Amino acid sequence: MNVYALLFIAIALEVVGTMLLPASQNFTKIAPTAILLTSYGMSFYFLAIVSQKLPLSIVYASWSGIGIFSIAILSYIFYKQTLNWQTIAGLFLIVIGVTIVNLFKS
């Protein structure tokens, strides 16, 4: 499988786990907590595989940057959290930074 596909899967699983943190209600709700922990575990598994094939700086910059961007957007949609223009600008700077890191990797 393509290494970037595995990285995308790792990012998606981390986002799912993070989005379930409020639903788990401090780990008192069984189903959201189980899905959250499974998502995080699988995310780290795929991240470990990808880190063997790509430089760790590229992997972690992509994983954290795209994860932050995705969680902010999904929190706006699902949890009705507000995003001001400064936050939106910062999120796009994160995406630009991740893009630059990936374009100029050696």
C-alpha positions as protocol buffer text, in pm:
chain_id: "A"
residue {
  index: 1
  type: MET
  ca { x: 0 y: 0 z: 0 }
}
residue {
  index: 2
  type: ASN
  ca { x: 114 y: 355 z: -70 }
}
residue {
  index: 3
  type: VAL
  ca { x: 298 y: 507 z: 228 }
}
residue {
  index: 4
  type: TYR
  ca { x: 100 y: 830 z: 197 }
}
residue {
  index: 5
  type: ALA
  ca { x: -226 y: 634 z: 205 }
}
residue {
  index: 6
  type: LEU
  ca { x: -112 y: 477 z: 533 }
}
residue {
  index: 7
  type: LEU
  ca { x: -24 y: 822 z: 665 }
}
residue {
  index: 8
  type: PHE
  ca { x: -369 y: 949 z: 568 }
}
residue {
  index: 9
  type: ILE
  ca { x: -527 y: 653 z: 750 }
}
residue {
  index: 10
  type: ALA
  ca { x: -318 y: 730 z: 1059 }
}
residue {
  index: 11
  type: ILE
  ca { x: -430 y: 1094 z: 1047 }
}
residue {
  index: 12
  type: ALA
  ca { x: -796 y: 1000 z: 998 }
}
residue {
  index: 13
  type: LEU
  ca { x: -789 y: 758 z: 1291 }
}
residue {
  index: 14
  type: GLU
  ca { x: -625 y: 1016 z: 1517 }
}
residue {
  index: 15
  type: VAL
  ca { x: -891 y: 1270 z: 1418 }
}
residue {
  index: 16
  type: VAL
  ca { x: -1170 y: 1020 z: 1494 }
}
residue {
  index: 17
  type: GLY
  ca { x: -1021 y: 949 z: 1835 }
}
residue {
  index: 18
  type: THR
  ca { x: -979 y: 1315 z: 1921 }
}
residue {
  index: 19
  type: MET
  ca { x: -1330 y: 1405 z: 1805 }
}
residue {
  index: 20
  type: LEU
  ca { x: -1467 y: 1139 z: 2041 }
}
residue {
  index: 21
  type: LEU
  ca { x: -1299 y: 1288 z: 2350 }
}
residue {
  index: 22
  type: PRO
  ca { x: -1601 y: 1505 z: 2442 }
}
residue {
  index: 23
  type: ALA
  ca { x: -1842 y: 1219 z: 2365 }
}
residue {
  index: 24
  type: SER
  ca { x: -1655 y: 988 z: 2602 }
}
residue {
  index: 25
  type: GLN
  ca { x: -1741 y: 1223 z: 2892 }
}
residue {
  index: 26
  type: ASN
  ca { x: -1412 y: 1169 z: 3074 }
}
residue {
  index: 27
  type: PHE
  ca { x: -1403 y: 802 z: 2971 }
}
residue {
  index: 28
  type: THR
  ca { x: -1731 y: 724 z: 3146 }
}
residue {
  index: 29
  type: LYS
  ca { x: -1920 y: 630 z: 2828 }
}
residue {
  index: 30
  type: ILE
  ca { x: -1813 y: 282 z: 2716 }
}
residue {
  index: 31
  type: ALA
  ca { x: -1877 y: 293 z: 2338 }
}
residue {
  index: 32
  type: PRO
  ca { x: -1712 y: 629 z: 2260 }
}
residue {
  index: 33
  type: THR
  ca { x: -1420 y: 543 z: 2489 }
}
residue {
  index: 34
  type: ALA
  ca { x: -1366 y: 205 z: 2322 }
}
residue {
  index: 35
  type: ILE
  ca { x: -1374 y: 358 z: 1973 }
}
residue {
  index: 36
  type: LEU
  ca { x: -1148 y: 643 z: 2088 }
}
residue {
  index: 37
  type: LEU
  ca { x: -883 y: 409 z: 2232 }
}
residue {
  index: 38
  type: THR
  ca { x: -901 y: 176 z: 1932 }
}
residue {
  index: 39
  type: SER
  ca { x: -866 y: 470 z: 1693 }
}
residue {
  index: 40
  type: TYR
  ca { x: -563 y: 607 z: 1877 }
}
residue {
  index: 41
  type: GLY
  ca { x: -400 y: 263 z: 1894 }
}
residue {
  index: 42
  type: MET
  ca { x: -450 y: 196 z: 1524 }
}
residue {
  index: 43
  type: SER
  ca { x: -333 y: 548 z: 1440 }
}
residue {
  index: 44
  type: PHE
  ca { x: -6 y: 492 z: 1625 }
}
residue {
  index: 45
  type: TYR
  ca { x: 32 y: 151 z: 1461 }
}
residue {
  index: 46
  type: PHE
  ca { x: 6 y: 303 z: 1111 }
}
residue {
  index: 47
  type: LEU
  ca { x: 225 y: 595 z: 1218 }
}
residue {
  index: 48
  type: ALA
  ca { x: 495 y: 348 z: 1326 }
}
residue {
  index: 49
  type: ILE
  ca { x: 481 y: 175 z: 986 }
}
residue {
  index: 50
  type: VAL
  ca { x: 501 y: 505 z: 798 }
}
residue {
  index: 51
  type: SER
  ca { x: 789 y: 627 z: 1014 }
}
residue {
  index: 52
  type: GLN
  ca { x: 998 y: 336 z: 882 }
}
residue {
  index: 53
  type: LYS
  ca { x: 951 y: 451 z: 523 }
}
residue {
  index: 54
  type: LEU
  ca { x: 955 y: 833 z: 546 }
}
residue {
  index: 55
  type: PRO
  ca { x: 1163 y: 1076 z: 753 }
}
residue {
  index: 56
  type: LEU
  ca { x: 1011 y: 1123 z: 1098 }
}
residue {
  index: 57
  type: SER
  ca { x: 1006 y: 1501 z: 1058 }
}
residue {
  index: 58
  type: ILE
  ca { x: 786 y: 1468 z: 748 }
}
residue {
  index: 59
  type: VAL
  ca { x: 561 y: 1209 z: 910 }
}
residue {
  index: 60
  type: TYR
  ca { x: 507 y: 1401 z: 1230 }
}
residue {
  index: 61
  type: ALA
  ca { x: 464 y: 1741 z: 1062 }
}
residue {
  index: 62
  type: SER
  ca { x: 200 y: 1595 z: 831 }
}
residue {
  index: 63
  type: TRP
  ca { x: 26 y: 1392 z: 1103 }
}
residue {
  index: 64
  type: SER
  ca { x: 3 y: 1674 z: 1354 }
}
residue {
  index: 65
  type: GLY
  ca { x: -56 y: 1960 z: 1110 }
}
residue {
  index: 66
  type: ILE
  ca { x: -330 y: 1798 z: 906 }
}
residue {
  index: 67
  type: GLY
  ca { x: -478 y: 1655 z: 1225 }
}
residue {
  index: 68
  type: ILE
  ca { x: -498 y: 1998 z: 1388 }
}
residue {
  index: 69
  type: PHE
  ca { x: -654 y: 2149 z: 1077 }
}
residue {
  index: 70
  type: SER
  ca { x: -910 y: 1867 z: 1048 }
}
residue {
  index: 71
  type: ILE
  ca { x: -1005 y: 1873 z: 1414 }
}
residue {
  index: 72
  type: ALA
  ca { x: -1057 y: 2250 z: 1410 }
}
residue {
  index: 73
  type: ILE
  ca { x: -1286 y: 2229 z: 1106 }
}
residue {
  index: 74
  type: LEU
  ca { x: -1478 y: 1927 z: 1238 }
}
residue {
  index: 75
  type: SER
  ca { x: -1517 y: 2089 z: 1582 }
}
residue {
  index: 76
  type: TYR
  ca { x: -1671 y: 2389 z: 1408 }
}
residue {
  index: 77
  type: ILE
  ca { x: -1915 y: 2162 z: 1221 }
}
residue {
  index: 78
  type: PHE
  ca { x: -2008 y: 1909 z: 1491 }
}
residue {
  index: 79
  type: TYR
  ca { x: -1951 y: 2092 z: 1820 }
}
residue {
  index: 80
  type: LYS
  ca { x: -2044 y: 2442 z: 1698 }
}
residue {
  index: 81
  type: GLN
  ca { x: -1714 y: 2587 z: 1817 }
}
residue {
  index: 82
  type: THR
  ca { x: -1636 y: 2928 z: 1677 }
}
residue {
  index: 83
  type: LEU
  ca { x: -1347 y: 3011 z: 1448 }
}
residue {
  index: 84
  type: ASN
  ca { x: -1240 y: 3373 z: 1417 }
}
residue {
  index: 85
  type: TRP
  ca { x: -1042 y: 3502 z: 1121 }
}
residue {
  index: 86
  type: GLN
  ca { x: -713 y: 3477 z: 1310 }
}
residue {
  index: 87
  type: THR
  ca { x: -774 y: 3109 z: 1381 }
}
residue {
  index: 88
  type: ILE
  ca { x: -867 y: 3042 z: 1020 }
}
residue {
  index: 89
  type: ALA
  ca { x: -554 y: 3223 z: 900 }
}
residue {
  index: 90
  type: GLY
  ca { x: -341 y: 3019 z: 1141 }
}
residue {
  index: 91
  type: LEU
  ca { x: -498 y: 2695 z: 1022 }
}
residue {
  index: 92
  type: PHE
  ca { x: -419 y: 2779 z: 661 }
}
residue {
  index: 93
  type: LEU
  ca { x: -62 y: 2865 z: 759 }
}
residue {
  index: 94
  type: ILE
  ca { x: -35 y: 2517 z: 913 }
}
residue {
  index: 95
  type: VAL
  ca { x: -153 y: 2362 z: 586 }
}
residue {
  index: 96
  type: ILE
  ca { x: 90 y: 2576 z: 387 }
}
residue {
  index: 97
  type: GLY
  ca { x: 372 y: 2474 z: 623 }
}
residue {
  index: 98
  type: VAL
  ca { x: 293 y: 2103 z: 591 }
}
residue {
  index: 99
  type: THR
  ca { x: 277 y: 2141 z: 213 }
}
residue {
  index: 100
  type: ILE
  ca { x: 616 y: 2313 z: 203 }
}
residue {
  index: 101
  type: VAL
  ca { x: 773 y: 2049 z: 428 }
}
residue {
  index: 102
  type: ASN
  ca { x: 644 y: 1772 z: 199 }
}
residue {
  index: 103
  type: LEU
  ca { x: 742 y: 1946 z: -123 }
}
residue {
  index: 104
  type: PHE
  ca { x: 1100 y: 2010 z: -19 }
}
residue {
  index: 105
  type: LYS
  ca { x: 1179 y: 1689 z: 167 }
}
residue {
  index: 106
  type: SER
  ca { x: 1513 y: 1541 z: 83 }
}
